[in-house]
Amino acid sequence: MGIVYIAHRLFALHDRMLAATLADKLANQSNWPIFLPYCDTKEDTVIVPKKGFYLFQEDVKRLQDLKSLVAILHGPGYDDGVCMEIGFAYRMGVPLVFLTTDFLTYSFGRDSKQFVMSDPLLEALNAKILQISDPASEGTETPNHSKYQQFYNRNERSLDYAIDEAVGQVLSVGNQQHVKIPARANKKKVYMEVSPYGFTEHIDRFKHCVEKMGWEFYCSSRFTQAEVSTEEATHRDLHEALESSILILDGNGPEVPIGSSVLAGISLAEKKKTILLYTGSQVTHAHGREENARNLMLLYGCSAMAQTPKQAEEMLVSEILSKSNI
């Protein structure tokens, strides 16, 4: 039958409450199996060795049996684990629904087109995007409530409406035929997804390394190009990533950037080689889990993680040599 996967940021109470509300409303209106991470993996109580790896495996097991995926995204920085789940679901060809209650929109460079998503790559994935952000109109408040309670009520009504709309979209696409993304020929090409936060000083190093070994090198350009529209550059980035045999994913930033996370999910579903480059020093800690330098979905979903450009280059050379018979 397939699972409806609810992808959401799950570290904070309010994020888990919002996702649980969506899951409960969907469960009351359908008989489809639903997977709600954290809740359905009993993350707060389960005791297993390497808990992070266990949770990763449990999530991927569900991603391999999807009916659809609905993602809750609030910007401008989206949860990197959620973005990886989106990429995996896209590669599986299942319907995608994105819900945001954020009122921001985004444009890039001199291109005046505004995007709902803070990385236009998400808008190239054929998802249904719902943006519902304004509080409900005034005029229906209870007179004896404080102005803060009234403001809370207005936002609550709008949030309830947003969840209802998301549930409606999931129900409407639930029986759609899956359209699996056609497998592309894995060319002798390396794709590099650069961080939008500006860590670009290593591009030439990787380009020289790749071309010296007789392979093509392509670097994402949707945040920096000026020759074509952002939309056109985004579709070109996605096309090039799908064609490449090896991906270098810049993982630098407060979280792994959206593009790197989405492409990690696509590549995991394709069993394609990915090198996650993270030169930072931040490590996260959570009760019962192993320490993570990056989100566990990225840490375990990528083929390897490099902590220096030199280490990434060595991994890249090794991967190219191993694929010399492509």
C-alpha positions in Angstrom: 0.0 0.0 0.0 2.9 2.4 0.8 3.5 4.8 3.6 2.6 8.5 3.9 5.9 9.9 5.4 5.6 13.1 7.4 9.0 14.8 7.2 9.5 17.4 9.9 12.1 19.1 12.1 11.9 17.1 15.3 14.3 18.5 17.9 11.9 21.0 19.5 8.6 20.4 21.3 6.6 22.8 19.1 7.9 21.2 15.9 6.9 17.7 17.1 3.5 19.0 18.1 2.8 20.5 14.7 3.8 17.3 12.9 1.7 15.2 15.3 -1.3 17.4 14.6 -0.9 16.8 10.9 -0.5 13.1 11.3 -3.5 12.8 13.6 -5.8 14.7 11.2 -4.5 12.6 8.2 -5.1 9.4 10.2 -8.6 10.4 11.0 -9.4 10.9 7.3 -7.7 7.9 5.7 -6.7 4.3 6.4 -3.3 4.7 4.9 -0.2 3.8 7.0 1.5 6.9 8.3 5.1 7.3 9.5 5.9 10.1 11.9 9.6 10.1 12.7 10.5 10.3 16.4 7.0 9.2 17.4 7.0 5.9 15.4 10.6 5.1 16.2 10.0 5.8 19.9 13.1 8.0 19.8 12.7 9.3 23.4 12.6 5.8 24.9 14.3 3.3 22.6 17.7 2.0 23.9 19.9 0.5 21.2 23.6 0.5 20.4 24.5 3.3 17.9 21.1 4.9 18.3 21.7 7.4 15.6 22.5 4.7 13.0 19.4 2.7 14.2 17.1 5.8 13.6 18.7 6.4 10.2 18.0 2.8 9.2 14.4 2.9 10.5 13.7 6.1 8.5 15.3 4.8 5.3 13.3 1.6 5.6 10.1 3.7 5.4 11.4 5.9 2.6 11.8 2.7 0.5 8.1 2.0 0.8 6.4 5.4 0.1 3.0 6.3 -1.0 3.7 10.1 -0.7 5.7 12.5 1.5 4.6 15.7 3.1 7.3 18.0 4.5 6.9 20.8 7.0 9.4 23.5 6.0 10.1 26.8 7.8 12.8 29.0 6.6 15.1 30.4 5.7 17.1 27.4 6.8 15.3 24.1 6.5 16.1 20.9 8.5 18.8 19.1 6.6 17.4 15.6 7.5 14.0 16.6 6.1 15.7 17.9 2.9 17.5 14.6 2.5 14.2 12.7 3.0 12.7 14.9 0.3 15.5 14.1 -2.1 15.0 10.4 -1.5 11.3 10.6 -2.1 11.8 12.6 -5.2 14.0 9.9 -6.7 11.3 7.3 -5.8 8.9 9.3 -7.9 6.2 9.7 -5.3 3.9 12.8 -4.8 5.5 15.5 -2.7 3.6 18.1 -0.6 5.5 21.0 1.1 3.8 23.0 3.8 5.3 26.3 5.0 3.7 28.9 7.4 6.6 31.2 6.8 5.7 34.6 5.1 9.1 35.1 3.5 9.9 34.6 -0.2 13.3 34.6 -1.8 15.0 36.0 -4.9 18.6 35.6 -6.1 21.1 38.0 -7.6 19.6 40.3 -10.3 16.8 37.8 -11.0 13.5 39.4 -9.8 11.6 36.1 -9.7 10.6 35.2 -6.1 10.5 31.7 -4.8 8.6 30.4 -1.9 11.4 28.0 -1.0 14.7 29.4 0.2 16.6 27.1 -2.2 15.0 27.1 -5.7 16.1 23.4 -6.1 13.1 22.4 -4.0 10.8 24.1 -6.5 12.3 22.0 -9.3 11.0 18.7 -7.7 7.4 18.9 -8.9 6.0 19.3 -5.4 2.7 20.9 -4.4 3.8 23.9 -2.3 1.4 25.4 0.2 2.3 28.7 1.8 -0.2 29.8 4.5 1.4 32.4 6.8 -1.0 35.2 7.8 -3.0 35.1 11.1 -6.7 34.8 10.7 -8.5 38.1 10.3 -9.6 40.0 13.3 -13.3 40.3 14.4 -14.0 36.8 15.9 -12.0 37.2 19.1 -13.5 36.5 22.5 -13.9 39.8 24.3 -12.6 38.7 27.7 -9.3 37.3 26.3 -6.1 39.4 26.5 -4.7 40.8 23.3 -2.0 38.0 23.5 -4.6 35.3 23.8 -6.5 36.8 20.9 -3.4 36.9 18.8 -2.6 33.3 19.7 -6.2 32.3 18.6 -5.8 34.1 15.3 -2.6 32.2 14.5 -4.0 29.0 15.8 -7.0 29.2 13.4 -4.7 29.9 10.5 -2.4 27.0 11.4 -5.4 24.7 11.7 -6.4 25.8 8.2 -2.9 25.2 6.9 -2.9 21.7 8.3 -6.3 21.0 6.8 -5.1 22.2 3.4 -2.0 19.9 3.7 -4.1 16.9 4.6 -6.4 17.7 1.7 -3.5 17.8 -0.7 -2.1 14.5 0.6 -5.5 12.9 0.1 -5.8 14.3 -3.4 -2.5 12.9 -4.6 -2.7 9.7 -2.5 -3.7 7.4 -5.4 -1.6 9.0 -8.1 0.6 6.8 -10.2 4.2 7.0 -9.1 6.4 8.6 -11.8 9.9 7.3 -11.0 12.7 9.5 -12.2 14.4 7.8 -15.1 17.9 6.5 -14.3 20.5 8.6 -16.0 23.7 7.3 -17.5 26.4 7.7 -14.9 28.9 9.7 -16.9 32.5 10.3 -16.1 31.4 13.5 -14.4 31.8 14.9 -10.9 29.2 17.3 -9.6 30.0 19.8 -6.8 27.2 21.4 -4.8 28.6 24.6 -3.3 27.3 26.1 -0.1 25.2 29.2 -0.5 27.0 30.5 2.6 30.0 31.3 0.4 32.6 28.5 1.0 33.8 28.5 -2.6 37.6 28.7 -2.3 38.1 25.0 -3.0 36.3 24.7 -6.3 39.3 25.2 -8.5 41.2 22.6 -6.6 38.6 19.9 -7.2 38.1 21.0 -10.8 41.8 20.6 -11.6 41.9 17.2 -9.8 38.9 15.9 -11.8 39.9 17.2 -15.2 43.5 15.9 -14.8 42.0 12.4 -14.5 40.1 12.9 -17.7 36.6 13.4 -16.1 34.2 16.3 -16.5 33.6 18.7 -13.6 30.4 20.7 -13.0 29.8 23.1 -10.2 26.3 24.3 -9.1 25.6 27.8 -10.3 22.0 28.8 -9.4 23.2 31.1 -6.6 26.0 32.8 -8.5 25.2 32.8 -12.3 24.1 35.9 -14.1 23.7 34.6 -17.7 20.4 32.8 -17.3 17.4 32.9 -14.9 17.7 31.4 -11.5 15.0 28.9 -12.5 16.9 27.8 -15.6 20.1 27.5 -13.7 18.4 25.4 -11.0 17.0 22.9 -13.6 20.5 22.7 -15.1 22.0 22.0 -11.7 19.5 19.2 -11.1 20.1 17.7 -14.5 23.9 17.8 -14.1 23.7 16.2 -10.6 21.5 13.4 -11.9 24.0 12.7 -14.7 27.1 12.6 -12.5 28.7 9.5 -11.0 30.2 11.2 -8.0 28.9 14.2 -6.0 30.9 16.5 -3.7 28.5 18.1 -1.3 29.5 21.1 0.7 28.2 20.6 4.2 29.3 23.9 5.7 26.9 26.2 7.4 24.7 26.1 10.5 23.2 22.9 9.1 24.1 21.0 5.9 22.8 23.4 3.2 19.5 22.5 1.5 20.9 21.6 -1.9 23.5 19.3 -0.5 20.9 17.6 1.7 18.4 17.1 -1.2 21.1 15.7 -3.5 22.4 13.4 -0.8 18.9 11.9 -0.6 18.6 11.5 -4.3 22.0 9.9 -4.4 21.3 7.6 -1.6 18.2 6.3 -3.4 20.3 5.8 -6.5 23.2 4.2 -4.6 25.5 6.9 -6.0 28.7 7.9 -4.4 28.7 11.2 -2.3 31.5 12.9 -0.4 30.2 15.3 2.3 32.8 18.0 3.0 32.5 19.6 6.4 35.4 21.7 7.7 33.7 23.0 10.8 34.2 22.0 14.4 30.6 21.8 15.7 29.5 18.5 17.2 25.9 17.8 18.3 24.9 15.7 21.3 21.7 14.0 22.2 20.8 11.6 25.0 21.5 8.0 23.9 22.9 8.9 20.5 26.4 8.9 19.2 28.0 12.3 18.6 27.3 13.8 15.2 29.4 16.3 13.3 26.3 16.8 11.0 22.7 15.6 11.0 22.6 11.8 11.3 20.7 11.4 8.1 23.6 13.0 6.2 26.3 11.4 8.3 25.1 7.9 7.5 23.4 8.7 4.1 26.6 10.0 2.4 29.3 7.6 1.2 32.0 9.4 3.2 32.6 12.6 5.1 35.8 14.6 4.6 37.0 17.1 7.2 39.5 18.9 5.0 39.7 19.7 1.2 42.8 17.5 1.0 40.9 14.6 2.5 38.0 15.1 0.1 40.4 15.2 -2.9 42.0 11.9 -1.8 38.6 10.3 -1.5 37.6 11.7 -4.9 40.7 10.3 -6.6 40.0 6.9 -5.0 36.4 6.9 -6.3 37.4 8.0 -9.8 40.0 5.2 -10.0 37.5 2.7 -8.8 35.1 3.8 -11.6 37.7 3.8 -14.3 35.8 1.1 -16.2 32.6 3.2 -16.6 
